[in-house]
């Protein structure tokens, strides 16, 4: 064990520096100012300017983040930061837009020392990054449950007293099912927890039993309720009852019961009680009961959380042409609340002040777009323009909804030519909509007196868009074998990827709870319709990551209710006991994620997330299909273009 301990210590010491990023002190300490030197050569951010650098401090409580101002010094970039007194470890993320220097999946993850000895909590904090998925989501640090297990063991061997603090996450890792060797250790820890007289220990044991599908979970929960009738579990269940209740009179009664049994802390900034008041205000707002809304709004301590709900209700009213004056009032309130947060972002876990300002600015722009939309509905186009124009400029024309709203407002104030320029740019960038295309034709006919010449003019814009899209996609093209799988569809028929060799295959990973997945489906249906008579193109929609075990009924109902003609396959359970077997082999980190495979079964494109509208999704998927059908031609053209540029 001593040799094992020594190896871990050397590994952590070595990790304090790397080929690209170095710290001024190999043994950084809490409270110390550290200088950073970074060489981007050969990294994913090489050649990019104005890099973003953020340091994520791990303290098992507040998880603060600080920005590092990297300034060029020759070919290197230099900056500095100060380590908070409470930090146990940290990692540094260097990025630009979507590009992240992940240090070959290892990230830049560091130990904090006292003298030359790692501080208490450092090994456990690093284990959290490697196991929880937090490091992967933020900085593309690869998960490694075996290394995380070793780090936890090192933590508890070096600092036995820290096991209590880091126990929940440690046991969560053991219960993940990712390594059968963890099971005996978990059983030992569970037995000890179940003998405890501490309610939190018993609740943790009950939760772990549920995760591992053990029948004793319900009986332990009953014991907890009997032993602690007004304890944490009872408190949590009362809050859940409140959340589920739809009748607002009963909901208020549950709130009153909750605050009577569990008085609100006068010192905590965020409380459950304030969240309950927020929910009541939101519920009354959605029902249009404004007097009740204001009654609860006035009792909320942190009103900034109202902003999104205010915006959503205002937008829905405006779309229907209802309550426009009230919609304008609450929309303006959402703007005022968010503007205040931009000026005073405060602090939040996992976010730096810069990140928070950007987050609030993004929210403000969304709400300002809504407010401008309402003002236009109220026949106040000039005022609407004053809100929409800066939103459009910040979006740089990359948001279809904003482009559409901006165009409508420009037309309303008589700026037809500017509206035409906005639409032309949007079409060329693949960020237009059918209504914008109709507006363009109306502006054209108004200016020319007829539609003569419009069709070739519009076709030239679409052709430019197609060329630009294909040029961009060519740079994203990859070539790696797709993992083979056999899954059943919703009727129980087995579908094998190997049997589809010779076809271009589009695989779309999705779930019924995933909003962006569902938003992308109208566009995917257009793509399916386009290729329905092409025997050489196949679409597979793999349902995955659903909650619970009985999800087939919900999946079939969702597809039927929306009249989608998709072939849906059902992912199977993986080693983590979730519906994740196939999606894990594809290395998917978020959904929706689409893969386009060529006829030899190689992945040529991977697209994550949803952006645009139905038509733009159809066009993008179509371009990927056609390029995957003839990848050699695309590669040859790209190489020729690159050669010509180099001359």
Residue pairs with C-beta under 8 A, 6 or more apart in sequence:
1 157
5 154
5 157
5 158
8 123
8 150
8 151
8 154
9 118
12 111
12 118
12 122
12 123
12 126
13 26
13 27
13 111
15 106
15 109
15 110
15 111
16 23
16 26
16 27
16 28
16 110
16 111
17 23
17 26
18 103
18 108
19 39
20 38
20 39
20 40
20 41
20 42
20 43
20 101
20 103
21 36
21 37
21 38
21 39
21 92
21 94
21 103
21 108
22 36
22 37
22 38
23 34
23 35
23 36
23 110
24 34
24 35
24 36
24 37
25 32
25 34
27 113
27 115
27 116
28 34
28 83
28 110
28 111
28 112
28 113
29 83
29 112
29 113
29 114
30 83
30 84
30 85
30 86
30 87
30 112
30 114
30 119
31 82
31 83
31 84
31 85
32 82
32 83
33 80
33 81
33 82
34 80
34 81
34 82
34 83
35 78
35 79
35 80
36 53
36 68
36 70
36 78
36 79
36 80
36 81
36 92
37 76
37 77
37 78
38 53
38 70
38 76
38 77
38 78
38 79
38 94
39 75
39 76
39 77
40 46
40 47
40 48
40 51
40 77
40 94
40 101
41 75
43 94
43 101
44 99
44 100
44 101
44 102
45 51
45 94
45 95
45 96
45 99
45 100
45 101
48 96
48 97
48 99
49 96
50 96
51 70
51 77
51 94
51 95
51 96
52 67
52 93
52 94
52 95
52 96
53 67
53 68
53 69
53 70
53 79
53 92
53 93
53 94
53 95
54 65
54 66
54 67
54 68
54 92
54 93
54 352
54 354
54 355
55 65
55 66
55 67
55 68
55 81
55 90
55 91
55 92
55 93
56 63
56 65
56 90
56 91
56 92
56 93
56 138
56 139
56 350
57 63
57 64
57 65
57 66
57 83
57 84
57 86
57 87
57 89
57 90
58 87
58 88
58 89
58 90
58 91
58 125
58 126
58 128
58 129
59 84
59 86
59 87
59 88
59 121
59 125
60 88
60 121
60 124
60 125
60 128
60 165
60 166
61 86
62 86
62 347
62 349
63 349
63 350
64 84
64 87
64 347
64 349
65 350
65 351
65 352
65 355
66 81
66 82
66 352
67 352
67 353
67 354
67 355
68 79
68 80
68 81
68 92
69 79
70 77
70 78
70 79
70 94
71 77
71 78
71 79
83 90
83 112
87 112
88 112
88 119
88 120
88 121
88 122
88 124
88 125
89 109
89 110
89 111
89 112
89 121
89 122
89 125
89 126
89 129
90 109
90 110
90 112
91 107
91 108
91 109
91 110
91 129
91 135
91 139
91 141
92 108
92 110
93 100
93 107
93 108
93 138
93 139
94 100
94 101
94 108
95 101
95 139
100 139
100 140
101 108
102 139
102 140
102 141
102 142
105 140
105 141
105 142
106 141
106 142
107 129
107 135
107 139
107 140
107 141
108 139
109 126
109 129
109 135
109 141
111 118
111 122
111 126
112 118
112 119
112 122
113 119
113 122
118 158
120 158
120 159
120 161
120 162
121 155
121 159
121 162
121 165
121 166
122 155
123 151
123 152
123 154
123 155
123 158
124 151
124 152
124 155
124 162
124 165
124 166
124 169
124 170
126 148
126 151
127 147
127 148
127 149
127 151
127 152
127 155
127 166
127 169
127 170
127 173
128 134
128 148
128 166
128 169
129 135
129 141
130 141
130 142
130 143
130 144
130 145
130 147
130 148
130 151
131 143
131 144
131 145
131 148
131 169
131 173
131 176
132 169
133 143
134 350
135 141
135 143
136 142
136 143
136 589
137 589
138 350
145 173
145 176
145 178
145 179
145 182
146 179
148 173
149 173
149 174
149 179
149 182
152 166
152 170
152 173
155 162
155 163
155 166
156 162
156 163
163 170
167 189
167 204
168 204
171 186
171 189
171 190
171 204
171 208
172 208
172 211
173 182
174 182
174 183
174 185
174 186
174 189
175 182
175 186
175 208
175 211
175 212
176 182
176 576
177 212
177 575
177 576
177 577
178 575
178 576
186 208
186 212
190 205
190 208
190 209
193 201
193 202
193 204
193 205
193 208
194 202
194 205
194 220
196 202
196 205
199 224
199 227
199 228
199 231
199 232
199 233
200 232
202 220
202 223
202 224
202 227
203 224
203 232
203 233
205 220
206 217
206 220
206 221
206 224
209 216
209 217
209 220
210 217
211 577
212 577
213 577
221 233
224 231
224 233
225 233
225 234
228 234
230 261
235 258
235 261
235 262
238 254
238 257
238 258
238 261
238 262
239 258
239 272
239 276
241 254
242 251
242 254
242 255
242 258
242 276
242 279
243 279
245 251
245 254
248 280
248 283
248 284
248 287
248 292
251 279
251 280
251 283
252 280
255 276
255 277
255 280
258 272
258 273
258 276
259 273
259 276
262 272
262 273
264 271
264 273
264 274
265 271
269 302
270 302
271 301
274 300
274 301
274 302
277 296
277 299
277 300
278 300
278 305
278 306
280 296
281 293
281 296
281 297
281 300
281 306
281 309
282 306
282 309
284 290
284 292
284 293
284 295
284 296
285 293
285 309
285 310
285 313
285 330
286 309
286 313
288 323
290 326
297 303
297 306
300 306
303 337
304 337
304 338
304 340
304 341
306 333
306 334
306 337
307 333
307 334
307 337
307 338
307 363
307 367
308 334
308 363
310 330
310 331
310 333
310 334
310 337
310 367
311 331
311 334
311 366
311 367
311 370
313 327
313 330
314 327
314 328
314 330
314 331
314 334
314 370
314 371
314 374
315 327
315 331
315 370
315 373
317 323
317 324
317 326
317 327
318 324
318 327
318 331
318 370
318 373
318 374
318 377
321 377
324 374
324 377
324 378
325 378
327 374
328 371
328 374
328 375
328 378
331 367
331 370
331 371
331 374
332 371
334 367
334 370
334 371
335 364
335 367
335 368
335 371
338 360
338 363
338 364
338 367
339 364
341 356
341 360
342 357
342 360
342 361
342 364
345 353
345 356
345 357
345 360
346 356
347 353
347 356
348 356
351 359
361 394
365 391
365 394
365 395
365 402
368 387
368 388
368 390
368 391
369 387
369 388
369 391
369 401
369 402
369 405
371 387
372 384
372 385
372 387
372 388
372 391
372 405
372 409
373 384
373 405
375 381
375 383
375 384
375 387
376 384
376 405
376 408
376 409
376 412
381 409
381 412
381 413
382 413
384 409
384 412
385 409
385 410
385 413
388 402
388 405
388 406
388 409
389 406
391 402
391 406
392 402
392 403
392 406
392 422
395 402
395 403
397 403
397 422
397 425
397 426
397 429
397 431
398 429
398 431
399 431
400 426
400 431
400 432
400 433
400 612
400 613
400 616
403 422
403 423
403 426
403 431
403 432
403 433
403 436
404 433
404 435
404 436
406 422
407 419
407 422
407 423
407 426
407 436
407 439
408 439
410 416
410 418
410 419
410 422
411 419
411 439
411 443
416 443
416 446
416 447
417 443
419 439
419 443
420 440
420 443
420 444
423 432
423 436
423 437
423 439
423 440
423 443
424 440
424 461
426 432
426 436
427 436
427 437
427 440
427 461
427 462
427 464
427 465
428 461
428 464
428 465
428 468
429 465
429 468
430 465
430 468
430 469
430 612
430 616
430 619
430 620
431 612
431 616
432 615
432 616
433 613
433 615
434 615
437 458
440 458
441 451
441 454
441 458
444 451
444 454
444 457
445 451
445 454
448 454
465 619
466 619
466 623
469 619
469 620
469 623
470 623
470 627
470 634
473 605
473 620
473 623
473 624
473 627
474 627
474 634
474 637
474 638
475 638
476 605
477 604
477 605
477 627
477 631
477 634
477 635
477 638
478 603
478 604
478 605
478 606
479 602
479 603
479 604
479 631
480 602
480 603
481 601
481 602
481 603
482 497
482 505
482 507
482 586
482 595
482 597
482 601
482 602
482 603
483 582
483 585
483 586
484 496
484 497
484 498
484 601
485 496
485 497
485 581
485 582
485 585
486 494
486 495
486 496
486 497
486 498
487 494
487 495
487 542
487 569
487 570
487 571
487 572
487 582
488 494
488 495
488 569
488 570
489 495
489 567
489 568
489 569
489 570
490 552
490 555
490 556
490 559
490 568
490 570
495 540
495 567
495 569
497 505
497 540
497 601
498 601
500 538
500 601
501 599
501 600
501 601
502 536
502 599
503 535
503 536
503 537
503 538
503 599
504 536
504 537
504 538
504 596
504 597
504 598
504 599
504 625
504 628
504 629
505 537
505 538
505 539
505 540
505 596
505 597
505 601
506 527
506 537
506 538
506 539
506 540
506 594
506 595
506 596
506 597
506 621
506 624
506 625
507 540
507 542
507 586
507 594
507 595
507 596
507 597
508 520
508 524
508 539
508 540
508 541
508 542
508 592
508 593
508 594
509 542
509 544
509 571
509 583
509 586
509 588
509 591
509 592
509 593
509 594
510 517
510 518
510 521
510 541
510 542
510 543
510 544
510 591
510 592
511 517
511 543
511 544
511 545
511 546
511 591
512 518
512 543
512 546
512 551
512 554
512 555
512 558
513 546
513 547
514 545
514 591
514 592
516 591
516 592
516 609
516 610
517 591
517 592
517 610
519 610
520 592
520 610
520 617
521 562
521 564
521 566
522 614
522 617
523 612
523 613
523 614
523 615
523 616
523 617
523 618
523 621
524 539
524 541
524 566
524 617
524 618
524 621
525 564
525 565
525 566
525 614
526 614
526 615
526 617
526 618
527 539
527 617
527 618
527 621
527 622
527 625
528 539
528 565
528 566
529 565
530 618
530 622
531 537
531 539
531 622
531 625
532 565
536 599
536 629
537 625
538 567
539 566
539 567
540 567
540 569
541 566
541 567
541 568
541 569
542 568
542 569
542 570
542 571
542 582
542 583
543 551
543 555
543 568
543 569
543 570
543 571
543 579
544 571
544 579
544 580
544 582
544 583
544 591
545 571
545 578
545 579
545 580
545 583
545 591
546 554
546 555
546 579
551 570
551 579
552 570
555 568
555 570
559 566
559 568
570 579
571 579
571 580
571 581
571 582
571 583
572 579
572 581
572 582
573 579
573 580
573 581
574 580
574 581
574 584
575 584
576 584
583 591
586 593
586 595
589 608
590 608
590 609
592 608
592 609
592 610
593 606
593 607
593 608
593 609
594 605
594 606
594 607
594 621
595 603
595 605
595 606
596 603
596 604
596 605
596 621
596 624
596 625
596 628
597 603
597 604
597 628
598 604
598 628
598 629
598 631
599 629
602 631
604 624
604 627
604 628
604 631
605 624
605 627
605 628
607 620
607 624
610 617
612 620
627 634
